[in-house]
Amino acid sequence: MVTKTPATGAAENSPPPLDRTETIGEVTIEYAPGENRVRIRYPGRVDGETFRLLRQHGFRVLRSEGEGVFSAYYNNNALYFVKVHIKTGES
């Protein structure tokens, strides 16, 4: 959030939200706004449909982290995927 200081009218940046981790079933979601990332950790390889949905929402495979780990920029597209496809169980 950007606010303006009354004296100068200059923008003052608020600190980013804190990092947090959430587990839903066997899936772990790491919210890291300080790093501008959302990471999803599945227990293993995902099926083709889930992989396609992840890619559509900006997630990329993190091969260095192991199988089933995806990362995306911290944005509304990635957060929407988590809200709709993971929290409601549609993927």
C-alpha positions as CSV (number, residue, x, y, z in Angstrom):
1,M,0.0,0.0,0.0
2,V,1.3,3.4,-0.9
3,T,0.4,6.4,1.2
4,K,1.3,10.1,0.8
5,T,2.9,12.0,3.6
6,P,1.1,15.3,4.3
7,A,4.2,17.5,4.5
8,T,5.9,16.5,1.3
9,G,3.2,14.6,-0.7
10,A,5.9,11.9,-1.4
11,A,4.9,8.3,-1.5
12,E,5.8,6.2,1.5
13,N,5.9,2.4,1.0
14,S,4.3,0.2,3.6
15,P,6.2,-2.9,4.6
16,P,5.2,-6.1,2.7
17,P,3.0,-8.7,4.4
18,L,4.8,-11.3,6.4
19,D,5.9,-14.6,4.9
20,R,3.7,-17.6,5.9
21,T,3.2,-21.3,5.2
22,E,-0.1,-23.1,4.9
23,T,-0.7,-26.9,4.5
24,I,-3.9,-28.2,2.9
25,G,-4.0,-32.0,2.9
26,E,-0.6,-33.0,1.5
27,V,0.0,-29.8,-0.3
28,T,2.2,-27.0,1.3
29,I,1.8,-23.4,0.1
30,E,4.5,-20.9,0.9
31,Y,3.6,-17.3,0.7
32,A,6.8,-15.1,0.4
33,P,5.8,-11.6,-0.5
34,G,9.2,-10.3,0.6
35,E,10.7,-12.5,-2.1
36,N,7.8,-11.8,-4.5
37,R,7.0,-15.6,-4.7
38,V,4.4,-18.2,-4.0
39,R,5.6,-21.8,-3.9
40,I,3.5,-24.9,-3.9
41,R,4.9,-28.2,-2.7
42,Y,3.1,-31.4,-3.8
43,P,4.1,-34.7,-2.2
44,G,5.2,-36.0,-5.7
45,R,4.7,-35.6,-9.4
46,V,1.4,-33.9,-10.4
47,D,-0.9,-35.2,-13.1
48,G,-1.1,-33.5,-16.5
49,E,-4.3,-31.5,-15.9
50,T,-2.8,-30.0,-12.6
51,F,0.4,-29.2,-14.4
52,R,-1.5,-27.4,-17.2
53,L,-3.4,-25.4,-14.6
54,L,-0.3,-24.5,-12.7
55,R,1.4,-23.3,-15.9
56,Q,-1.7,-21.3,-16.9
57,H,-1.5,-19.4,-13.6
58,G,2.2,-18.5,-13.9
59,F,3.8,-21.4,-11.9
60,R,7.1,-22.9,-13.0
61,V,8.7,-26.1,-11.9
62,L,11.5,-25.7,-9.4
63,R,13.7,-28.6,-10.4
64,S,16.4,-27.7,-7.8
65,E,13.8,-28.2,-5.0
66,G,12.8,-31.7,-6.1
67,E,9.8,-33.2,-7.9
68,G,6.4,-31.5,-7.3
69,V,7.6,-28.1,-6.4
70,F,6.3,-25.0,-8.3
71,S,7.0,-21.3,-7.9
72,A,5.3,-18.2,-9.3
73,Y,5.4,-14.5,-8.8
74,Y,3.3,-13.2,-5.8
75,N,0.4,-11.8,-7.8
76,N,-3.4,-12.2,-8.1
77,N,-3.1,-14.9,-10.8
78,A,-1.0,-17.2,-8.5
79,L,-3.2,-16.4,-5.4
80,Y,-6.3,-17.1,-7.4
81,F,-5.0,-20.6,-8.3
82,V,-4.3,-21.3,-4.6
83,K,-7.8,-20.1,-3.6
84,V,-9.8,-21.8,-6.3
85,H,-7.9,-25.0,-7.2
86,I,-6.2,-25.9,-4.0
87,K,-8.4,-24.6,-1.2
88,T,-11.6,-25.8,-2.8
89,G,-10.0,-29.0,-4.1
90,E,-10.7,-28.6,-7.8
91,S,-7.3,-29.8,-8.9
